[in-house]
Amino acid sequence: MRPDQVVHSDPEILGGTPVFVGTRVPVRTLIDHLEAGDTIEQFLHSFPSVSRDQTVAALEMASDFLADSAHSHR
């Protein structure tokens, strides 16, 4: 998925908080659920407006960002 199909930020939606495209579900909510020990399936059950593809893509984007950030600080 392209990043613009996964997450976006709009000042009119939750004050610009990054949310999954087509929803009002903040991306931070996914991270909070995973930190609490929930599975992706549990998150998707709680937020059916978020697709599995969006969820996986968001985690991949976060992973890529962290890897790129770590490499740029060497």
C-alpha positions in Angstrom: 0.0 0.0 0.0 1.1 3.5 -0.6 1.6 5.7 2.5 -1.3 7.9 1.4 -3.6 4.9 1.6 -2.6 4.1 5.2 -2.3 7.1 7.3 -3.1 10.8 7.0 -3.4 13.9 9.1 -6.1 16.5 8.6 -6.7 19.5 11.0 -10.4 18.8 10.7 -10.1 15.2 12.0 -9.1 14.9 15.6 -7.1 18.1 15.4 -4.6 16.7 13.0 -3.8 13.5 14.9 -2.5 10.9 12.4 -5.3 8.5 11.7 -5.9 5.5 9.4 -7.2 6.7 6.1 -11.0 6.5 5.9 -11.4 6.3 9.7 -11.1 8.4 12.8 -8.9 5.8 14.5 -5.5 7.3 15.5 -2.5 5.3 14.6 -1.3 5.6 18.2 -4.3 3.4 19.2 -2.7 0.5 17.3 0.6 1.0 19.1 -1.2 1.3 22.5 -3.1 -2.0 21.9 0.1 -3.8 20.9 2.0 -2.4 23.9 -0.9 -3.7 26.1 -0.3 -7.2 24.7 -3.3 -7.3 22.3 -2.9 -9.1 19.0 -3.5 -7.5 15.6 -6.6 -9.6 15.4 -7.9 -8.0 18.7 -7.1 -4.6 17.4 -8.9 -5.2 14.1 -11.9 -6.6 16.0 -12.1 -3.5 18.1 -11.7 -1.2 15.1 -13.3 -2.8 12.1 -13.0 0.3 10.0 -9.3 -0.3 9.8 -8.2 -2.9 7.3 -5.6 -5.6 8.0 -3.6 -4.2 5.0 -3.5 -0.7 6.6 -2.5 -2.2 9.9 0.4 -4.2 8.5 1.5 -1.3 6.3 1.5 1.1 9.2 3.7 -1.3 11.2 6.0 -1.7 8.2 6.2 2.1 7.8 7.1 2.4 11.5 9.8 -0.3 11.2 11.3 1.4 8.1 11.3 4.8 9.8 13.1 3.4 12.9 15.6 1.5 10.8 16.3 4.6 8.7 16.6 6.8 11.8 19.0 4.4 13.4 21.2 4.3 10.3 21.2 8.1 10.0 22.6 8.5 13.6 25.7 6.4 13.0 
